[in-house]
Amino acid sequence: MPGCFITAGRWLTIWGLTPRFLQRRSRVSGVAKRYCPACKPLAQVYSGHQFGVWPGNWGDGRGILLGEQQLADGRKVDWHLKGAGLTPYSRMGDGRAVLRSTIREFLASEAMHALGIPTTRALTIVTSDTPVQRETVEQGAMLLRVSESHLRFRAF
């Protein structure tokens, strides 16, 4: 059954959300629409060498930038979903994420923040009941994250 796996409480408080509200995967995408109505989802394109070869343009295969929102304190943040499904740059992949990798990213972002290192902040992980095929069948998940920018070095 899909549901909210873990949340970063401070971020939920900023937007007046509760873990119960996020129990359904479909509500996660609704959060951004509710709090960022001007958001227009897109997958970012970028370029770079991979394994010593120039593959041309490629981009977010499982990440969707939902848009930017200005907070009450004047700061602007980007809303981003990871593992949300196919994008124009998914190539041969399915655009999905698995629970174990989203947990690692969530924990790493919280640890870096605690150490005073500016980083993307994970808002919540929502699990999926749709299995994801990797080397083995794994639990699917989606990560909703916020940051002052999701611009990557490869975007230049």
C-alpha positions in Angstrom: 0.0 0.0 0.0 1.4 3.4 -0.9 2.1 5.8 1.9 4.2 8.4 3.5 7.5 6.7 4.6 9.3 9.5 6.3 9.0 13.3 6.4 11.2 16.2 7.4 9.0 17.8 10.0 10.3 21.4 9.8 9.5 21.6 6.1 6.0 20.1 6.6 5.4 22.8 9.2 6.4 25.6 6.8 3.7 24.6 4.4 1.1 23.5 7.0 1.2 19.8 5.9 0.9 16.6 8.0 2.3 13.1 7.3 -1.4 12.0 7.2 -2.1 14.3 4.3 0.8 12.8 2.3 -0.4 9.2 2.8 -1.3 8.8 -0.9 1.3 9.1 -3.6 -1.1 11.2 -5.7 -1.3 13.8 -3.0 2.5 14.5 -3.2 2.1 16.0 -6.6 -1.0 17.8 -5.4 1.1 19.5 -2.7 3.1 21.4 -5.2 0.0 22.4 -7.1 -1.6 23.6 -3.9 1.4 25.6 -2.6 2.9 26.5 -6.0 0.0 27.1 -8.4 2.3 28.7 -11.0 4.6 25.7 -11.1 5.1 24.2 -14.6 6.7 20.8 -14.5 9.7 20.1 -16.6 12.7 17.8 -16.9 16.0 19.5 -17.2 18.4 18.8 -20.0 22.1 18.7 -19.5 25.3 17.4 -21.2 28.5 15.9 -20.3 30.9 13.0 -20.8 29.8 9.6 -19.5 32.3 6.8 -19.3 34.7 8.8 -21.4 32.2 9.2 -24.3 30.2 12.3 -25.3 26.6 11.0 -25.5 25.1 14.4 -26.5 22.3 16.0 -24.6 20.7 14.0 -21.8 18.9 15.0 -18.7 16.7 14.2 -15.8 15.6 10.6 -16.4 13.5 10.4 -13.2 13.4 13.9 -11.9 10.8 16.5 -12.5 11.3 20.2 -11.6 7.8 21.3 -10.6 8.7 25.0 -10.4 9.7 27.8 -8.1 7.9 29.3 -5.1 8.6 32.5 -3.1 8.3 31.9 0.6 6.9 34.4 3.1 10.5 35.3 4.1 11.3 36.3 0.5 13.5 33.3 -0.3 12.6 31.3 -3.4 12.7 27.5 -3.5 12.4 24.9 -6.2 10.0 22.0 -5.8 11.4 18.7 -7.3 10.1 15.2 -7.6 12.5 12.3 -8.0 11.2 8.9 -9.1 7.9 10.3 -10.4 8.0 8.4 -13.7 9.0 8.8 -17.3 10.5 12.1 -18.5 11.6 13.0 -22.1 15.2 12.0 -20.9 14.4 8.7 -19.3 16.1 6.9 -22.3 15.8 3.2 -21.6 14.8 3.7 -17.9 11.4 3.7 -16.3 11.8 7.0 -14.4 11.1 5.4 -11.1 13.2 5.4 -7.9 13.5 2.6 -5.3 13.0 3.0 -1.6 16.6 2.2 -0.6 18.1 4.9 -2.8 15.5 7.5 -1.7 16.3 6.7 2.0 20.0 7.2 1.4 19.4 10.6 -0.3 17.0 11.7 2.5 19.5 10.8 5.2 22.4 12.3 3.3 20.6 15.6 2.8 19.6 15.8 6.5 23.2 14.9 7.6 24.7 17.6 5.4 22.2 20.2 6.6 23.0 19.3 10.2 26.7 19.8 9.4 26.0 23.3 8.0 26.5 22.3 4.4 24.0 23.9 2.0 22.1 21.2 0.3 18.8 20.1 -1.2 16.3 19.3 1.5 14.1 16.2 1.3 10.5 17.0 2.3 9.1 13.5 2.2 9.4 10.0 0.8 6.3 8.3 -0.4 6.3 4.6 -1.1 4.5 2.9 -4.0 2.8 -0.4 -4.2 4.0 -0.7 -7.8 7.1 -2.9 -7.9 10.2 -1.5 -9.6 12.5 -3.9 -11.5 16.2 -3.4 -11.0 18.6 -6.3 -10.4 15.8 -7.6 -8.4 12.2 -6.4 -7.8 12.3 -3.6 -5.3 9.9 -1.3 -3.4 9.2 1.9 -5.4 9.3 5.3 -3.9 9.2 9.0 -4.8 11.1 11.8 -3.1 9.7 15.3 -2.9 12.6 17.8 -2.3 13.1 21.5 -2.1 16.1 23.6 -2.7 17.0 27.2 -3.5 18.2 25.7 -6.9 18.2 22.4 -8.6 20.5 23.6 -11.3 23.3 21.1 -12.1 26.9 21.8 -13.1 26.2 19.9 -16.3 23.5 22.4 -17.3 26.1 24.8 -18.6 
